[in-house]
Amino acid sequence: MKWPALWLAAAIPGTAKAQEQQTGFHPDWPRWCGKVYEAGYPNFDPGGQLLPPKPVPGPPLLHVQFQPRYSLYLESEKQGQFIVNAALSRFHGTAWPTWQNSSRADKFIFSINLAASGEPLVQNMVTINTTENLFNFDLSLLTPSLEPVQLVLYGAPEGGRPAWTATTSVFYLPEKKSGSVTRIDNLLGGMWFRNTKSGQKFEPLFPYGFYSSYDGFLRNKNHSEIQHYTNWGLNAITPLTIYNDSAAEFEFMDSINLKFMYNLRERYKNLTEVHENVVVARDAEAIFAYWSTDEPDGWQDPFSAPILAYDLIRALDPYHPVAIVLNCQNYHFEEYSAGADILMADVYPIGINATFSKWGTECNATHGDCGCDNCKGVVQDVPDRLDDLARYEAWLGRWPKTKVFSPQSFHGQDYWFRDPTVDESYVMAALSLNHGAQTIISWVYPTTDVLAAAHGSFARVITKSPILDFIVGGDRPHRLEARVPGVDVVDAAYWIWNGKMLVIVVNGAYADIRQRVELRVPNTTIISSTHWGDVPWTLGNEKLSTNWLPAMAVSIMVLDLKLPVSR
């Protein structure tokens, strides 16, 4: 929940009306995430909850999806790739015919064609119930354009009639003459970035930094303060300003290659202002994305507003993705998430009363606002929220979007009674990595020097090789089950890249674990390097183990594999 939020709506008469609240029930009442939060109003079910789909009776369905490997390709590139998923599902797809006594029963034949002309780009087959199948195609078959190229996949069982279709699009863009380009890896979720300073070559990017205030920071027009920001170890920033007010500051960010996400949140419903700002920002050297909308689910904005802004931004600038921040745990996710390439979650659980609010009301699934929607007030709220986003996408049968975590680095507003500790900051950041975050942008800078230094220290590890190579260029996180009798707060994940395994282990408890902690890590030989933490881990018989795991501890290690395994 970003300043100003509900306290401002309550303090300034008419603010709620100005926000054009049109969704949910009782729009004339003070609500957040569809729930009434002030005393004196009756409790009611806000609706808008996404529920799991009902399983289809009978045999499983074949759910066919495909996407370009990258969200965009440039005219200078010669070869692209498609990802083809042919998963069996109880919820989405078309019934797969029964083939008895046939070796062809598990083969799915497909053709990916240009929708306009019908010309095939790829004709091949996959085994059913497989995903992440990669197929190369010749980009010269496409014509460079600022418009997306529409694609259609036709598929059938081997020897059978076509019964499956799927559609998507790909950008094949003219070579950009100035400024940066960012593309999303639809296989792994990370971002790849190029500009003059990268020699116009795409490089993996993990943006790590803060939303940065205008008053008290950028308004000072002091470039040495921006340089000091980068000196903490941060490589990205989301300035809470626009070019009209801070053109020289954006130019300085370009000059020092401080990647920024451009803020449109205050004006995203005014498409004239969106147009004016995108036109001036799109050729910057350091822009990596646009932040179009802040908590539309919390404000209950019209469903169409984020989509209209998204469509305009992408029409004006197809070279950069668009992000929105979602605040609610489960309120009209399908509608509000539609207008973005990147989903950001601002989960602020530290120092809250998770059950009773400053408004004099209880907080639960249908009532109240305690500063973190449906949270428990613990660091585990972070992975829970990121898992929720992924779960909702799976329920909807959607291709997963890139996820961003916005950590808490503040207190106040009678919601948050203290700042996170340094260890809590490390733990929340590490938990977000384990659960798929590909960017960390914290609210808000300036913060305390202690928290700025903490974020910078962690950023120096995550945003550089070799950890960057694992998280952005190598793999998605895979869960590791920690064997700790009676303890459920140890969270671990691994990534594979270049014949090695990255492991991140987090103790999310406020107490030491003084018993054996064990994780099975198959095919590993030695701990080749430790990049964070001082826990005395040992590796033997393909098991990582320790007899002591300190409270709020994070361990980041790279293990060698017996056999070379790469993505």
DODRENBA-933010 format. One line per field, with one value per residue (C-alpha): residue number from 1; residue in one letter; x, y, z. Coordinates in Angstrom, 1 decimal. Layout:
N
resi	[NUM, ...];
resn	[a, ...];
px	[X, ...];
py	[Y, ...];
pz	[Z, ...];
END
This chain:
567
resi	[1, 2, 3, 4, 5, 6, 7, 8, 9, 10, 11, 12, 13, 14, 15, 16, 17, 18, 19, 20, 21, 22, 23, 24, 25, 26, 27, 28, 29, 30, 31, 32, 33, 34, 35, 36, 37, 38, 39, 40, 41, 42, 43, 44, 45, 46, 47, 48, 49, 50, 51, 52, 53, 54, 55, 56, 57, 58, 59, 60, 61, 62, 63, 64, 65, 66, 67, 68, 69, 70, 71, 72, 73, 74, 75, 76, 77, 78, 79, 80, 81, 82, 83, 84, 85, 86, 87, 88, 89, 90, 91, 92, 93, 94, 95, 96, 97, 98, 99, 100, 101, 102, 103, 104, 105, 106, 107, 108, 109, 110, 111, 112, 113, 114, 115, 116, 117, 118, 119, 120, 121, 122, 123, 124, 125, 126, 127, 128, 129, 130, 131, 132, 133, 134, 135, 136, 137, 138, 139, 140, 141, 142, 143, 144, 145, 146, 147, 148, 149, 150, 151, 152, 153, 154, 155, 156, 157, 158, 159, 160, 161, 162, 163, 164, 165, 166, 167, 168, 169, 170, 171, 172, 173, 174, 175, 176, 177, 178, 179, 180, 181, 182, 183, 184, 185, 186, 187, 188, 189, 190, 191, 192, 193, 194, 195, 196, 197, 198, 199, 200, 201, 202, 203, 204, 205, 206, 207, 208, 209, 210, 211, 212, 213, 214, 215, 216, 217, 218, 219, 220, 221, 222, 223, 224, 225, 226, 227, 228, 229, 230, 231, 232, 233, 234, 235, 236, 237, 238, 239, 240, 241, 242, 243, 244, 245, 246, 247, 248, 249, 250, 251, 252, 253, 254, 255, 256, 257, 258, 259, 260, 261, 262, 263, 264, 265, 266, 267, 268, 269, 270, 271, 272, 273, 274, 275, 276, 277, 278, 279, 280, 281, 282, 283, 284, 285, 286, 287, 288, 289, 290, 291, 292, 293, 294, 295, 296, 297, 298, 299, 300, 301, 302, 303, 304, 305, 306, 307, 308, 309, 310, 311, 312, 313, 314, 315, 316, 317, 318, 319, 320, 321, 322, 323, 324, 325, 326, 327, 328, 329, 330, 331, 332, 333, 334, 335, 336, 337, 338, 339, 340, 341, 342, 343, 344, 345, 346, 347, 348, 349, 350, 351, 352, 353, 354, 355, 356, 357, 358, 359, 360, 361, 362, 363, 364, 365, 366, 367, 368, 369, 370, 371, 372, 373, 374, 375, 376, 377, 378, 379, 380, 381, 382, 383, 384, 385, 386, 387, 388, 389, 390, 391, 392, 393, 394, 395, 396, 397, 398, 399, 400, 401, 402, 403, 404, 405, 406, 407, 408, 409, 410, 411, 412, 413, 414, 415, 416, 417, 418, 419, 420, 421, 422, 423, 424, 425, 426, 427, 428, 429, 430, 431, 432, 433, 434, 435, 436, 437, 438, 439, 440, 441, 442, 443, 444, 445, 446, 447, 448, 449, 450, 451, 452, 453, 454, 455, 456, 457, 458, 459, 460, 461, 462, 463, 464, 465, 466, 467, 468, 469, 470, 471, 472, 473, 474, 475, 476, 477, 478, 479, 480, 481, 482, 483, 484, 485, 486, 487, 488, 489, 490, 491, 492, 493, 494, 495, 496, 497, 498, 499, 500, 501, 502, 503, 504, 505, 506, 507, 508, 509, 510, 511, 512, 513, 514, 515, 516, 517, 518, 519, 520, 521, 522, 523, 524, 525, 526, 527, 528, 529, 530, 531, 532, 533, 534, 535, 536, 537, 538, 539, 540, 541, 542, 543, 544, 545, 546, 547, 548, 549, 550, 551, 552, 553, 554, 555, 556, 557, 558, 559, 560, 561, 562, 563, 564, 565, 566, 567];
resn	[m, k, w, p, a, l, w, l, a, a, a, i, p, g, t, a, k, a, q, e, q, q, t, g, f, h, p, d, w, p, r, w, c, g, k, v, y, e, a, g, y, p, n, f, d, p, g, g, q, l, l, p, p, k, p, v, p, g, p, p, l, l, h, v, q, f, q, p, r, y, s, l, y, l, e, s, e, k, q, g, q, f, i, v, n, a, a, l, s, r, f, h, g, t, a, w, p, t, w, q, n, s, s, r, a, d, k, f, i, f, s, i, n, l, a, a, s, g, e, p, l, v, q, n, m, v, t, i, n, t, t, e, n, l, f, n, f, d, l, s, l, l, t, p, s, l, e, p, v, q, l, v, l, y, g, a, p, e, g, g, r, p, a, w, t, a, t, t, s, v, f, y, l, p, e, k, k, s, g, s, v, t, r, i, d, n, l, l, g, g, m, w, f, r, n, t, k, s, g, q, k, f, e, p, l, f, p, y, g, f, y, s, s, y, d, g, f, l, r, n, k, n, h, s, e, i, q, h, y, t, n, w, g, l, n, a, i, t, p, l, t, i, y, n, d, s, a, a, e, f, e, f, m, d, s, i, n, l, k, f, m, y, n, l, r, e, r, y, k, n, l, t, e, v, h, e, n, v, v, v, a, r, d, a, e, a, i, f, a, y, w, s, t, d, e, p, d, g, w, q, d, p, f, s, a, p, i, l, a, y, d, l, i, r, a, l, d, p, y, h, p, v, a, i, v, l, n, c, q, n, y, h, f, e, e, y, s, a, g, a, d, i, l, m, a, d, v, y, p, i, g, i, n, a, t, f, s, k, w, g, t, e, c, n, a, t, h, g, d, c, g, c, d, n, c, k, g, v, v, q, d, v, p, d, r, l, d, d, l, a, r, y, e, a, w, l, g, r, w, p, k, t, k, v, f, s, p, q, s, f, h, g, q, d, y, w, f, r, d, p, t, v, d, e, s, y, v, m, a, a, l, s, l, n, h, g, a, q, t, i, i, s, w, v, y, p, t, t, d, v, l, a, a, a, h, g, s, f, a, r, v, i, t, k, s, p, i, l, d, f, i, v, g, g, d, r, p, h, r, l, e, a, r, v, p, g, v, d, v, v, d, a, a, y, w, i, w, n, g, k, m, l, v, i, v, v, n, g, a, y, a, d, i, r, q, r, v, e, l, r, v, p, n, t, t, i, i, s, s, t, h, w, g, d, v, p, w, t, l, g, n, e, k, l, s, t, n, w, l, p, a, m, a, v, s, i, m, v, l, d, l, k, l, p, v, s, r];
px	[0.0, 1.8, 1.6, -0.9, -3.4, -6.5, -5.6, -5.6, -9.0, -10.4, -8.8, -9.9, -13.6, -14.5, -11.2, -12.9, -15.2, -12.3, -10.8, -13.9, -14.6, -16.8, -16.1, -17.5, -20.4, -21.3, -19.0, -20.1, -18.7, -15.1, -13.5, -10.1, -9.8, -13.6, -13.9, -15.4, -12.8, -14.3, -16.3, -20.0, -20.5, -21.8, -19.6, -20.2, -18.6, -16.7, -16.8, -14.2, -12.4, -10.8, -11.7, -10.0, -11.7, -13.8, -12.1, -13.5, -14.9, -13.4, -10.0, -7.6, -7.6, -4.7, -3.9, -1.8, 0.0, 2.8, 4.8, 7.9, 10.9, 11.4, 8.7, 10.4, 13.0, 14.9, 15.5, 19.2, 18.5, 18.2, 16.7, 13.9, 12.4, 9.0, 8.1, 5.4, 3.5, 1.3, 0.3, -2.4, -4.9, -8.0, -9.2, -8.2, -8.0, -9.6, -10.1, -7.2, -8.5, -7.8, -5.3, -5.1, -2.2, -0.6, 2.9, 1.4, -0.8, 1.5, 2.5, 1.1, 1.7, 1.5, 2.1, 2.8, 1.7, 1.4, -2.2, -2.4, -0.9, -1.0, 2.7, 4.2, 7.1, 7.5, 6.1, 7.0, 5.8, 6.0, 5.2, 2.0, 2.2, 5.5, 6.2, 9.0, 9.7, 11.8, 11.7, 13.8, 12.3, 13.6, 13.0, 13.5, 10.0, 8.6, 8.5, 9.9, 7.0, 6.0, 2.8, 2.8, 2.8, -0.3, 0.4, -1.8, -0.9, -2.9, -2.4, -3.6, -2.8, -0.4, -2.5, -5.6, -7.6, -6.7, -8.6, -6.4, -5.7, -3.8, -2.9, -0.3, 1.8, 5.4, 7.1, 9.7, 10.8, 12.9, 16.3, 16.1, 18.2, 18.4, 17.9, 17.4, 15.5, 14.1, 12.6, 11.1, 12.2, 8.9, 10.6, 12.3, 10.6, 13.6, 14.5, 17.2, 18.4, 20.5, 21.7, 24.8, 26.7, 26.1, 27.4, 23.8, 24.0, 21.3, 22.5, 20.6, 19.1, 17.9, 16.7, 17.3, 16.6, 13.9, 11.0, 12.5, 10.6, 10.6, 10.3, 13.4, 15.5, 15.0, 13.6, 17.0, 18.4, 21.6, 23.2, 25.7, 22.7, 21.7, 25.3, 25.3, 22.2, 24.1, 27.1, 25.0, 25.2, 21.8, 21.4, 17.8, 15.4, 11.7, 11.6, 8.4, 8.6, 8.3, 10.4, 8.6, 9.9, 13.2, 14.5, 18.1, 17.9, 16.7, 19.6, 22.0, 20.6, 21.2, 24.8, 25.6, 23.5, 21.1, 18.2, 14.8, 11.2, 9.2, 6.3, 2.8, 0.7, -0.7, -1.8, -2.5, -6.3, -5.5, -4.4, -3.3, -0.8, 0.2, 1.0, 3.0, 5.1, 5.8, 6.9, 9.5, 10.7, 10.8, 14.3, 16.1, 19.3, 18.4, 14.6, 13.8, 10.0, 6.9, 5.0, 1.5, -0.8, -0.5, -2.9, -5.9, -7.4, -7.1, -8.6, -11.2, -10.5, -12.5, -11.3, -10.8, -8.4, -5.2, -5.9, -6.4, -3.2, -1.3, -2.6, -1.5, 1.9, 2.7, 1.5, 3.8, 6.7, 6.8, 10.5, 9.8, 7.4, 4.6, 4.2, 1.4, 1.4, -1.3, -2.0, -5.0, -4.5, -7.5, -9.7, -10.6, -7.1, -8.2, -9.4, -6.7, -3.7, -4.8, -3.2, 0.5, 3.5, 4.9, 3.0, 4.4, 3.3, 3.7, 3.6, 4.2, 3.8, 6.3, 5.1, 1.3, -1.6, -2.9, -6.2, -7.5, -7.0, -6.6, -10.1, -11.5, -12.5, -11.4, -9.4, -10.4, -11.3, -14.5, -13.8, -11.1, -7.7, -4.6, -2.0, -1.4, -4.4, -5.2, -1.7, -0.5, 2.1, 5.1, 7.8, 6.1, 3.4, 5.9, 6.2, 2.5, 1.6, 3.9, 2.6, -0.9, -0.2, 1.3, -1.6, -4.2, -2.5, -2.5, -6.2, -6.9, -4.8, -2.6, 1.0, 2.9, 4.0, 7.2, 6.9, 8.4, 8.6, 8.2, 9.6, 8.8, 11.5, 9.4, 7.0, 4.1, 0.5, -0.6, -0.4, 3.3, 4.7, 8.4, 10.8, 11.9, 15.2, 18.2, 17.7, 14.1, 15.0, 17.4, 14.9, 12.1, 14.3, 15.6, 12.1, 11.0, 13.8, 12.9, 9.3, 10.0, 10.7, 12.8, 13.1, 13.2, 12.0, 11.5, 9.3, 10.7, 13.9, 15.3, 15.1, 17.4, 21.1, 21.0, 18.2, 19.7, 23.0, 21.3, 19.5, 22.7, 24.7, 22.2, 21.9, 25.7, 25.3, 22.1, 22.6, 26.0, 27.5, 27.3, 24.0, 22.5, 23.3, 21.4, 18.3, 17.9, 19.7, 19.7, 16.5, 13.4, 13.5, 12.7, 11.5, 13.8, 12.2, 13.9, 13.8, 13.5, 11.2, 8.5, 9.7, 8.0, 9.8, 12.8, 12.4, 14.8, 15.1, 17.6, 18.5, 20.7, 23.0, 26.3, 26.8, 26.3, 23.5, 22.6, 20.9, 19.2, 18.1, 16.1, 15.2, 12.1, 11.8, 12.8, 14.6, 17.6, 17.0, 19.4, 18.7, 19.7, 18.5, 18.8, 18.1, 18.5, 20.5, 20.9, 23.9, 26.0, 29.6, 31.0, 30.0, 32.2, 31.4, 29.4, 28.0, 25.9, 25.7, 28.0, 25.9, 28.2, 26.7, 28.3, 27.6, 27.8, 25.9, 24.0, 22.6, 23.2, 23.1, 23.8, 23.1, 22.5, 20.5, 20.4, 17.2, 16.5, 19.4, 20.0, 22.5, 23.4, 25.7, 26.8, 27.3, 29.2, 27.3, 28.6, 27.5, 27.4, 23.8, 22.8, 19.5];
py	[0.0, 3.1, 6.6, 8.1, 5.3, 4.8, 7.4, 10.0, 8.9, 9.2, 12.6, 14.3, 14.2, 13.1, 11.2, 7.9, 9.3, 10.8, 7.3, 6.2, 3.2, 1.0, -2.6, -4.8, -4.1, -0.9, 1.4, 4.4, 2.9, 3.1, -0.2, -1.7, -4.9, -4.7, -5.0, -2.3, -1.2, 1.5, 0.9, 1.4, -0.4, -4.0, -6.8, -8.3, -10.7, -8.5, -11.1, -11.2, -14.2, -16.4, -20.1, -23.2, -24.6, -27.8, -30.9, -32.3, -35.8, -38.6, -38.8, -35.8, -33.1, -32.0, -28.3, -27.0, -23.6, -21.9, -18.7, -17.2, -17.8, -14.1, -11.4, -9.6, -10.2, -7.5, -7.2, -7.9, -11.4, -14.3, -17.1, -17.3, -20.0, -21.2, -22.9, -25.6, -27.0, -30.1, -30.8, -33.1, -31.3, -31.9, -28.3, -26.9, -28.2, -30.8, -34.5, -36.6, -39.6, -43.1, -45.0, -48.6, -50.8, -47.9, -46.5, -43.2, -42.7, -40.1, -38.0, -34.6, -33.2, -29.5, -26.6, -23.0, -20.7, -17.0, -16.2, -13.7, -15.8, -19.4, -19.8, -22.4, -21.4, -24.7, -28.2, -30.8, -33.1, -33.4, -36.1, -35.4, -34.4, -32.5, -28.8, -26.4, -28.0, -25.6, -25.3, -22.9, -20.8, -18.5, -14.9, -13.9, -15.3, -12.4, -8.7, -6.2, -4.1, -2.2, -4.3, -7.8, -10.7, -12.9, -16.7, -19.8, -23.4, -26.3, -29.7, -33.3, -36.8, -38.5, -39.9, -38.1, -35.0, -31.5, -30.8, -28.3, -24.6, -22.1, -18.5, -16.0, -13.2, -12.2, -8.8, -8.8, -5.2, -2.8, -2.3, 0.4, 3.5, 5.0, 4.0, 0.6, -2.6, -5.0, -8.4, -11.1, -14.7, -16.6, -19.8, -18.7, -15.4, -13.2, -10.0, -9.4, -5.8, -4.0, -0.5, 1.4, 0.4, -3.3, -2.9, -3.5, -7.1, -8.5, -9.2, -10.8, -8.2, -8.6, -5.1, -4.6, -1.2, 1.1, 3.2, 6.6, 9.6, 13.0, 15.1, 14.6, 12.9, 13.6, 17.1, 18.1, 18.0, 16.6, 14.1, 13.1, 11.7, 9.5, 8.3, 7.6, 5.5, 3.3, 3.1, 1.0, -1.7, -1.1, -1.4, -0.2, 2.5, 3.4, 7.2, 8.7, 11.5, 12.3, 13.9, 17.2, 17.5, 15.6, 15.4, 16.1, 13.4, 10.8, 11.9, 11.3, 7.9, 7.2, 8.4, 6.1, 3.2, 3.1, 1.1, 2.7, 1.7, 4.7, 5.8, 6.4, 5.4, 8.9, 9.5, 6.1, 6.8, 10.0, 8.5, 11.9, 12.1, 8.5, 9.3, 12.4, 10.6, 7.4, 9.5, 11.3, 8.3, 5.5, 6.3, 6.6, 4.6, 3.2, 2.6, -1.1, -1.1, 1.1, 1.0, 1.7, 1.0, 0.9, -1.3, -1.0, -4.0, -2.2, 1.0, -1.1, 0.8, 0.1, -3.2, -1.5, 1.2, -0.9, -2.5, 0.8, 2.2, -1.1, -1.1, 2.5, 2.1, -1.0, 0.7, 3.7, 1.6, -2.1, -2.2, -2.3, -4.3, -2.9, -3.8, -3.3, -3.7, -5.9, -5.4, -7.7, -11.4, -12.5, -9.8, -9.8, -11.1, -12.2, -8.7, -6.6, -8.7, -8.7, -5.3, -6.1, -8.1, -8.1, -8.7, -7.0, -7.9, -5.4, -7.5, -5.4, -7.8, -6.5, -4.7, -5.0, -6.1, -8.7, -9.2, -5.8, -2.5, 1.2, 1.7, -0.2, -3.3, -6.9, -8.0, -11.2, -12.4, -10.3, -7.3, -4.7, -3.4, -4.1, -2.9, -6.3, -8.0, -11.4, -11.6, -13.3, -10.6, -12.9, -13.1, -16.2, -13.9, -13.0, -16.5, -17.2, -14.1, -15.0, -18.6, -17.2, -15.3, -18.4, -20.5, -18.1, -18.1, -21.9, -22.0, -19.6, -21.7, -18.7, -18.6, -17.3, -13.7, -12.3, -11.7, -8.8, -8.5, -5.1, -5.5, -3.3, -0.8, 1.6, 2.0, 4.3, 5.3, 3.4, 0.2, -0.7, -0.1, -0.7, -1.1, -4.6, -5.6, -6.2, -10.0, -9.8, -7.8, -10.5, -13.3, -11.7, -11.1, -14.6, -16.1, -14.1, -15.6, -19.1, -18.5, -17.0, -13.2, -11.8, -8.3, -6.7, -3.0, -1.9, 0.8, 3.4, 5.4, 7.3, 4.7, 4.2, 3.8, 0.4, -0.9, 0.8, -0.9, -4.3, -4.1, -3.0, -5.9, -8.5, -6.8, -7.0, -10.8, -11.4, -9.0, -10.3, -13.5, -16.3, -15.9, -13.8, -16.5, -19.1, -17.0, -15.1, -17.2, -20.7, -22.1, -21.5, -22.3, -25.9, -26.7, -28.6, -30.4, -29.7, -32.6, -31.0, -32.9, -30.6, -27.5, -26.0, -22.7, -23.8, -22.8, -24.0, -24.0, -24.9, -23.8, -25.6, -23.8, -24.7, -28.0, -26.5, -26.2, -23.0, -23.6, -21.0, -22.0, -19.7, -20.1, -18.0, -18.5, -16.0, -18.8, -20.9, -24.5, -26.6, -30.0, -31.7, -29.9, -32.1, -31.5, -34.0, -32.6, -35.4, -35.6, -33.2, -33.7, -30.6, -27.2, -25.2, -21.7, -19.9, -16.5, -15.6, -16.8, -18.5, -21.7, -24.7, -26.8, -30.1, -32.2, -35.9, -38.7, -36.1, -34.5, -31.0, -30.9, -28.8, -29.2, -25.5, -23.0, -19.6, -17.5, -15.5, -17.1, -17.1, -19.4, -19.1, -21.9, -23.2, -27.0, -29.0, -31.7, -35.2, -35.0, -31.8, -30.6, -27.3, -25.7];
pz	[0.0, -1.2, 0.3, 0.0, 0.5, 2.6, 5.2, 2.4, 1.1, 4.6, 5.2, 1.9, 1.2, -2.3, -3.0, -3.3, -5.9, -7.8, -8.0, -10.0, -7.8, -9.9, -9.0, -6.2, -3.8, -2.0, -4.0, -1.9, 1.3, 2.3, 1.0, 0.3, -1.8, -1.9, 1.9, 4.1, 6.6, 8.8, 11.9, 11.6, 8.4, 8.2, 7.2, 3.8, 1.3, -1.1, -3.9, -6.6, -5.2, -7.8, -7.1, -8.4, -11.5, -11.2, -12.6, -15.8, -15.4, -17.4, -19.0, -18.7, -21.3, -23.5, -22.8, -25.6, -25.3, -27.1, -26.8, -28.4, -26.3, -25.9, -25.9, -28.7, -31.4, -33.4, -37.1, -36.6, -35.2, -37.6, -35.4, -32.9, -30.8, -29.8, -26.5, -26.9, -23.9, -24.3, -20.7, -19.5, -17.4, -15.4, -16.0, -19.4, -22.9, -25.2, -24.6, -25.9, -27.8, -26.6, -28.7, -27.8, -28.9, -30.8, -30.5, -31.8, -28.8, -27.1, -30.1, -30.8, -34.3, -34.7, -37.1, -36.1, -38.8, -39.5, -38.9, -41.8, -44.6, -43.2, -43.9, -41.5, -39.3, -37.4, -38.2, -35.7, -32.9, -29.1, -26.6, -24.8, -21.1, -21.8, -21.5, -22.3, -25.7, -27.8, -31.6, -33.7, -36.5, -39.2, -38.3, -42.0, -42.7, -40.7, -41.7, -39.1, -37.8, -34.6, -34.6, -33.1, -35.6, -34.9, -34.8, -34.7, -33.8, -35.3, -33.8, -33.9, -32.6, -35.0, -37.8, -36.5, -37.4, -36.2, -33.0, -31.2, -31.9, -29.9, -30.6, -29.5, -31.0, -31.3, -31.8, -34.6, -34.3, -36.4, -35.0, -32.4, -33.2, -29.8, -26.2, -24.5, -25.2, -22.6, -23.4, -21.2, -21.4, -21.6, -20.6, -17.4, -16.6, -16.4, -18.2, -20.8, -21.4, -24.0, -24.5, -25.7, -22.6, -23.2, -26.8, -28.0, -26.8, -24.6, -21.1, -18.1, -15.8, -12.3, -11.2, -7.5, -5.8, -4.4, -5.3, -4.8, -3.5, -5.2, -2.0, 0.1, -2.7, -6.4, -5.8, -4.4, -8.0, -6.4, -8.7, -6.0, -4.0, -6.9, -7.3, -3.5, -4.1, -6.5, -4.2, -1.8, -4.5, -6.1, -9.9, -10.4, -9.3, -9.7, -9.4, -8.1, -10.6, -14.3, -17.0, -16.7, -13.2, -13.3, -16.8, -15.7, -13.1, -15.7, -18.0, -15.1, -14.6, -18.3, -18.0, -15.0, -16.4, -13.4, -14.8, -14.1, -14.3, -15.4, -13.1, -14.7, -11.6, -10.8, -14.4, -15.9, -16.4, -18.3, -21.7, -22.9, -20.1, -20.6, -24.2, -23.3, -20.8, -22.9, -25.9, -23.8, -21.8, -24.5, -25.9, -22.6, -22.3, -18.8, -18.9, -18.5, -17.9, -17.3, -14.0, -15.2, -12.3, -8.5, -6.6, -8.9, -7.0, -3.7, -5.1, -7.0, -10.2, -13.3, -14.9, -18.2, -16.9, -16.6, -20.0, -21.8, -20.4, -21.2, -24.8, -25.3, -23.8, -25.8, -29.0, -28.4, -27.1, -27.9, -26.8, -23.1, -20.9, -18.6, -14.9, -12.4, -8.6, -7.1, -3.4, -2.6, -1.8, -4.0, -5.4, -9.1, -10.0, -13.5, -14.5, -12.9, -13.9, -17.6, -18.3, -17.7, -18.8, -15.2, -12.0, -8.9, -5.3, -2.5, 0.6, 3.8, 6.8, 9.3, 12.5, 11.7, 13.8, 11.4, 13.1, 14.2, 12.5, 13.3, 12.0, 14.9, 12.9, 12.7, 9.7, 7.9, 4.5, 4.3, 6.5, 7.5, 6.3, 8.4, 5.9, 4.3, 2.9, 4.4, 5.9, 9.1, 9.8, 9.3, 6.6, 5.2, 3.8, 1.1, -0.5, 0.1, -2.0, -4.8, -4.8, -4.9, -8.1, -9.8, -8.6, -9.9, -13.3, -13.3, -12.4, -15.3, -17.7, -18.4, -19.4, -16.3, -16.2, -14.8, -11.0, -9.0, -5.2, -3.6, 0.0, 3.0, 4.1, 6.1, 9.0, 9.8, 9.0, 12.1, 10.1, 10.4, 13.8, 13.0, 10.1, 9.1, 10.7, 8.5, 8.9, 8.0, 4.9, 3.8, 4.6, 2.7, -0.4, -0.3, 0.1, -2.9, -5.0, -3.9, -5.1, -8.5, -8.1, -11.0, -9.6, -6.2, -5.8, -2.2, -0.8, -0.2, -0.5, 1.3, 4.1, 7.0, 6.1, 7.8, 5.5, 2.4, 3.1, 3.7, 0.4, -1.3, 0.2, -1.0, -4.4, -5.0, -4.8, -6.7, -9.6, -10.6, -12.0, -11.0, -9.1, -11.8, -14.4, -12.4, -11.6, -14.9, -17.4, -16.1, -14.6, -12.6, -8.9, -7.9, -4.4, -2.0, 0.8, 4.2, 6.6, 10.0, 12.5, 13.9, 11.9, 8.9, 8.5, 6.5, 2.8, 0.2, -3.6, -6.3, -9.8, -12.4, -14.8, -16.6, -14.8, -11.3, -8.8, -6.9, -3.5, -1.3, 2.1, 4.4, 8.1, 8.4, 12.2, 14.9, 16.8, 16.1, 14.9, 17.0, 15.4, 12.2, 9.1, 5.9, 2.2, -0.5, -3.5, -6.1, -8.4, -6.3, -5.2, -3.3, -2.1, -4.6, -3.3, -0.6, -1.6, 1.5, 5.1, 7.6, 8.4, 8.7, 5.9, 4.9, 1.8, 1.8, 0.1, -1.9, 1.2, 2.5, 6.3, 9.4, 13.1, 13.6, 11.6, 13.1, 13.3, 10.2, 8.4, 4.6, 2.9, -0.8, -2.1, -5.4, -5.7, -8.3, -10.1, -10.9, -14.5, -16.5, -16.6, -18.2, -19.2];
END
